[in-house]
C-alpha cells in the first residue's frame, strides 16, 4: 500500500541519485505511498510527524488508541532531515579537522598537510541520516498500529480535518507542525540566492566563502563548522552578543571560540542589501552608520524560526493563534478549542526537539486520560553544539531576579578541573544557581566541550529534588570533567554555617591545644 498524489519530496542537486538519499526518502517520504481509508472517528489525530508528533502517536498507539498521523513532507521533521541529525554529523567531522590542526596541544605532531574532503563529509552526513531514518520510517510506524497519511492537512471544522481531499474526524487532535526558517527581509537577497538549514545540507562542494546572517544556535554552530572545514566564514548578528537566551559570559566564551577558529565576526551589524557583483554575492552590513562590504560565494540565513501555522486554517476549528507566537495554549497545552492541543515549535518559545517530545507527551496525557499535567513544571535542558558547547537548564540569574527569587551562584572554571587540563579543554565554566540560603538548585549553565552530556546530571538533580550539597557527596569517577559539578557542590558546603554538632566535635578535637 504505497501512493502519492502530493508534491514529491524536494530533492537535492546531486544527492538525489545517492543511495543514502534514496534510502532516506524511501523511509520518510515514500514516493508511491497510498493513504489508508479512514476507519471512522479517530481517538487522536496528529498533524505533523516531527519528533513531537511521532512521540505522541507512538505513546497513544502503544495504549491501544486509534491514531491518525499526518505529514506533509518528511517523517522526522526538520530534526532528521535538516536539523539535529545532519548538523551534528557535520559538526563532528569539523571537530576532527580542528583536532588535527591543534595536534601540538595534545603533544602530537600535526599532519604534514590537512586537506578537507567536503564531499566525504557530506557523504557521511547522508549515510548517518539514512541510518537513523530507519527508526522513523513509514513502515515502522504502520507496524506500530498508526494510520499514516501523507499530504497537506487543514481544519474544516471543530472536529475534522481534510487531507488530500479526504475528511478525517477526530475526538481529540494534536497540532505538531513545527516551525519554518525565517528569511530576513533584505533587499536583493532572493535575487542573489541564499541557503537555510533546509538547503545547506544539500551542498556537495564547499563554498570558498560563506556569510552567516544571525547569531542564534544554528548560525553559531554552522559558522564554526564551516570555518573548521576550510571555508572563509563571516557571521553577522544584529545584537551586541550571540545567543541572546544564554548568560552573557557564556555567550562571550562562545564568541571567543568562533574567533579562535577563524570566523570573522560582525556584531551589532545588520545586513541591508545584497546583489551580485563580479560573480560574488555582495552584501552591505551597517554598524552604527558605518557600512562594511562583504563578498561571498554563499549566504546562510540562521536568524531563527516561525511557527508553521499558515496552511492549517485554524479559524475553521476555532483555534486562536498569531503568526509569530504560534498556536495559543494554556499550561496544559490546550488550545481555545477544548478538543485540540498543540505541542512543540508551533506553540512554544523554546524550539528544541527534546522540548517538542516532552510537550507532546504532556498533551497526549492531558487529551486522552483526563490528565492535569502542566508544561510549566517540566525541567528541560538545551544545548548549543559549538566547541565548547553551551548547555543550560532551569533559571538564569536574570530570570531568578525578575521573579524576586534570591539567588547565589557557585562557579567552577574548567581550568581548575584536572581532566579538562589533561584534555586540553580548559575553556569553559560550570555555574550552578541555588536559592540563596539553601542548596535548592534553580538552574545551571555549563560551557565545556561536552557540556550537553554534563548538564543531564543537573537536570536529574532538579527533577529528583537533590540539592547542590548532595551532589558534593556523590563520588564521581576521577578524573572526569563532570567533577566540576561536584566541585561546585563542595564550594557550597564550604559556605554553610557549622551545625551545633560540628562545633562540639571541633571543640573536642581541639581540646588541650
N, C-alpha and C positions, 0 to 999 in steps of 0.2 A: 504494500500500500504506500506507494511513493508518488508525488504531484508536481506541479506548480503553475498556477495561473498568475502568480505575483511577479514582480520585477526580479530578475536574477540578482544574486548577491554580487556586490561590487568586486570586480577582480582587479588585482594589481597588475602593473606593467608586465613584468617577466614572471613573477611567482605564479601566475595563473597556470603555467604549464609545469610547475614544480610539483613533485609527488607529494611533498609535505603539505603544500597549499591545497592540493586536490583532496587529501585526506581530511584536512581541517573542514573544507566546505562540505564534504560528504557527511561529516559528523554533525555539523552545526547549522548547515543550510542546504540540505539535500535538494538537488535540482528537480527531482521527479516526485517530490512528496505529494501525497493526496490527503487532504484534511479528512478527519473522521466525520461520520454522520452524527449530529448531536443526539444523545440518547434521551434527552428530556431536560429538566431543570438541574443545573449543576449546584452542588452544595457550596463550592468555591470556584470562582472564575478569576484567573490571574492574567493581567495584561503586562507583558514584559518578562522575558526569560533570561534576565541577567542573574547575578549572584543571589539577589534577594528573591526574585520571582521563582527561581528554581528551588531555593531553600524552602520557600513557603509551599510550593507544590509537593515536594518530597515529604515534608513534615505532615501535610494533610493526607496525602495518599497512603502513607505508612499507617495511618489510623483508620483506613478504610473509607475515607471521604472521597466522593466523586469529584474529581478536579479537572478543570479545563485550563490549559496553559497556552497563551497566545504570544507569538513572537513575530515581529515584522521584518527582522533582518537575520541576525545570527544568534543562536543559543550561546549562553555565556556572557552576552552583552559586551560592553566595551572592555571589561576586565580581562577577558580571554583574548579577544581579537586585537585590541589596540589600547590596552591599559596595563594592568599589573603584570600580566604574564610576559608580553613581549618587551616591555620596558625593563623589567628586572633581568631578563635574559641578556639584553644589550648592555645593561649596567655591569653585569658580571664579566662580560668579555672586556669591556673598557677597563675594569679594575685589573684584569690580568695584564693588560698592556702597561697600566700605570705602575704596577708592581715590578715589571721588568725594567722600566726606566729608573725605578727607585731601588734597584738591587743593592747598591752600595749601602743603603740604610739598613739592610739586613745582613751585611757582611758578605755579600756575594758580588761577583763581577757582572756588570750588565752585558747583555748580548752585544756582539760586535756591531750588529745593525738590527733595528727593530722596524720591520715593515708591516704596517697594518693591512690585513686582508679583510676588507669590509664585506666582501661577498661571502666569505666563510662565516663571518659573524652573523650575517643575516640568514644564511642557511641554517645555522644552529638555532637561531631565534624561531624560524618557521618549523624546524623539527620539534622543538620543545612545545610550541603552541599546538601542533598537531597531536602530539602525545597526550597532552593534558585534555584536549578536546574529546578524547575517548570517554572520559568520565562524564562529560556533559552532553553526550551525543543524543540525537533523536531516538535512536534505537534503545538506548539505556533508559531514557525517560518513559518510553512506551512500556518497557519491561517492568517498570515500577508502578504501572497502573495509571499513568497520567494520560489524559486525552490531549494530544499536542496539535495545535493549529498554527500554521504559518500564514501571515498576512497582516495588513494594517487594520487594527480594530478601532471602532469608535462607538460611543454610547448612543443608543436610540431610545432610551427610557431609563427610569429609575432602577429597573431590574433586568436590563437586557443590553447586549452589545451586538454589533454586526461585524463580521469578518469575512472578506471575500464573498459578500452578498448573502451570507448565511447568518441568521439571527440565533444567538445563544442567550438563554435565560439563566439567571442565577439567583440563589438565595443570598449569598454574600459574594463580594468581589474585592479584589486587591489590585490597586494600581501600583505597578513597579516598573515604570517605563524608563527610569533612569534620567540621564541628562545628555545634553549635546554641547559640543565645543562652542565657545564664544568666539566669533570672528570680530576683531576690533574694526571699528568704523574709521578706516584710514583711506583717504582719497588715493586711488590708484592701486590699492592692494589687490583687488580682484583681477585687475587687468594684468599685473605682473605675475600673479600666481603665488600661492602660499601653501604651506603644509600645516596640518593639525595632527593631534595624536591619532586621528583616524586614517591618516595617509602617510605619516612619516615612516612607519614600519614597512611600507611597500618599496622603499628605496632599495635599489640593487647596486648602486655605486655611491660612494661617499661624495658629498659636495665638497668643493675646495674650501668654501666659507659658508657660514650659517649665522643668521641673526635670529635670536630667540626673543620674542616680544612677550614679556610677562615673567615675573619673578615669584610665582607660586611654586608648589611642589613639583608639578610636571615640568615647568620651564627650567627650574634649577637642576633637576635630575638629568634631563636630556642635554642641557648646556654642558654640564660636566662630562657626561658620557661621550658626546661628540668631540669635545676638546681632547679627551684622552684617546680617542680614535683617530687623532691627527687632523681634525677639521679645525680651521681657524674659526673660532666661535666668539660671537659677541652677544651679550644679553642686555636688554633694556627694560627697565622697570620704572613705573611712574611714581614710586614712593621712595622714601629715604632708606628703607631696608627691605630685603627679601622676606618671604614667608610672614605675612602680616599677622597670622594667627599664632605664631610662636613667640617665645620670650626674646627680648631684644639681644641679649648676649649670645643666645643660641643662634639666632639669625646672623649675627655678626661673625661667629665662628664659621658658619657655612659660607658666607661671603668671602672670608679669607681663604677658605679651601678652594673655592672656584678660581680665585686669583692665582693661587699656587699652581693650579692645573692649567694656567694659561688663558682662562676665559677673560675677555675684555669686558669690563663691567661699566654700565651707564645707569646710575641710579638717578631718581628724580628726573627721568627723561621720558618724554612722550614722543612716539612716532607720529608724525603729522602728514607725511606724504610718501608715496612710493611711485617709482617709474623705472622703465627700462632705459639704460644708458650704457652705450658701448658694450652691449651683451651682458651686462650685470644688472641686478636689481638694486636700484639706487634709493636709499631710504634717508629721509631727513628726521633727525632727532632734535627736540628742543628741550633745553635745560636752563631754566631761569632766563629765558630770552636768547640764550646762546644756541646757535644751530650747529649740529655735527652731521657730517655727511658720511654715510656708510654704504659701501658697495659690496654685495654678497651674491653668491650663487643661489642660495635658498633662504626663505623666511619661514620660521616656525612660530605659529601663534600659540602661546601657552598661558593665556590670561584667565582660564577658568571655564566653568560650565554653567549652562542654564537648564532648568528642569524641562524634560520633554513632555509638554502638555498640549502643544499646539493642535495636533491632529485628533485628539481624543473626544472632542465635542462634549466637554464636561457639563456644559449648560443643560444638555438634554437629560442628564442624570441628576441635576440639582446639586452638583459638586462645586463648592467655592474654590477659587484659585486665583493667582495672579501670575503673569508670565515670568517674573523674576524670582519670587519666593516659591513658586510651585503650588501644589495642592495644599490647601489649608487643612491641618489635622489637629486634634486635641492630644493630650498626653497619652491617650490610649490608641492613637493613630486612626481614630475615626474621622471621616470627612463630614461635611454638612449633610450628606445622605447617610443615615444610620446603617444602611446595607453595605456601604462601600468604605474600605480602608485604603490607606496608602503607606508605602514604606520606601526607604532608600533615597536616592538622589532627587526623586521627583517631589519630595516634600521636606527633606531635612537640610539643615545648613551645612553640616559636615558630610562631604561626598566621598566616602570611603567604602570599599567593598565589605569590610567587616561590619561597618555601620548598617549597610543595606541588609546583610544576612540577619544581624541581631534584631533589627526593627521588623523585618518580615516575620520572624518567629514570634515576636510580640503581637503583631497584627493577627496572625493565624490563631494564636491562643485566645485573643480577645474576640475575634469574629466568630469562631466555631464553638468555643467552650465556655462562653459567658465569663471569660477571664476579665480581670481588672488589673492587668499588668501595665505598669507605667513605663513609658520610654525614659522619663527623666531619672529613674533610679539606676539605669544601666551604667556600667563603667566600661567605656570603650576607648582603648588606646589608638593612637595613629602614629605613623612614621613617614618621614621624608627620606628617601633612599639615596641621598647624596653620600659622599665619603668625606668626613664622617656622617653617619646617619643622625637624624634628629627625631627622637621619639618623645611622645607626650601622653600623659594620662591625667584625668582629673582637672582640678582647678589650677590656674596660674596665680601668681601673686596678685596681679591686677584684678582678676576676677574675684578672688577672695576679698580683697579690699572693697570692691564695688558692692559686695554683699555684706560688708561690715563684719567679716569674719577675721578675728585676729590671727595672724599667720607668722610663722617663723620658718626660715629656710635653712637646711643643712646642705652644705656644698662640699663636694669632693672633686678636685681636679684630677683628670685621668693621669696626669704626670706624677701623681702620688701613688698610683697603682702599679704594683710590681709587674703584672702581666702586660699591661699597656706599655710599660717601658721596654720589656723584652721583645714585644711585638713591633716596636717602633710606631706605636699608635697612640701617642700621648696627647694629641689634640682633641680635647673633649672635656666633659664635666658631667657629674651626676648631681642634680639638685632635687631635693625632696622637701616638699612643703607640708608642715603639720600645723594643726590648730595650736596657737601659742598656749603654753602651759600644759599641753598634753602631748602624747605621741600619735594622735589620730592623723593618719595620712590624708591630706586633702588633694594632693596631686604631685606630679613629678615631671621633670624634663631631663632627658639623657642625651648627651652628644657624645657619640663614640662610634667606632667602626661598625659594631654590631648592636647598636642601641635598640633596634627593633626586637632583638631577642631578649635583651636585658629588661626592657620595660614590662615584659609579661609577668615577671615575678612581683613587681609592684602592683600591677593590676590585680593579681591574685590576692595580694595582701589587703588591698582596699575592699574587694568583694568579700573576703573572709573575715574582715574586721580585725586584722592583725595590725598592731601598732608598729611604729618605727623601732621602738625598743625591742620588740620581739624579733624583728629582722636582724638585729645586732646579735641576738643569742643563737641564731641558726648557724650551724657550722657549714661553711662554704668550701667547695673544692679549692685547693690552692696550688699554683697561682691561677686566678681567673680574673677577668675584667669585671665580672659580676660581684667580686668582693668590694668594689667601690660602693655598692649599696649597703653592704654590711658596715663599711667604714662610716657611712653617713649615720647609720644607726648607733654606732659607738660614739660618734660625736654628740648625738642626742643624749645618750646615757651620761656623758660627762657633764651635761648641764643640769642634771637632776639634783635636787637638794637631798642630801643623805637622809635616810629614814632614821627613826629613833634607834632601831636595832643596829643599823650600820654605825651610828655614833657610839653606841655602847661597845660594839666589837672593836672599833678603832681605839677606844679608851683602854679596853682590856689588853690589846696587843701592845700599846704604848706605855703600859703601866711600868713604873720604876725607871723609866728612861729620863 
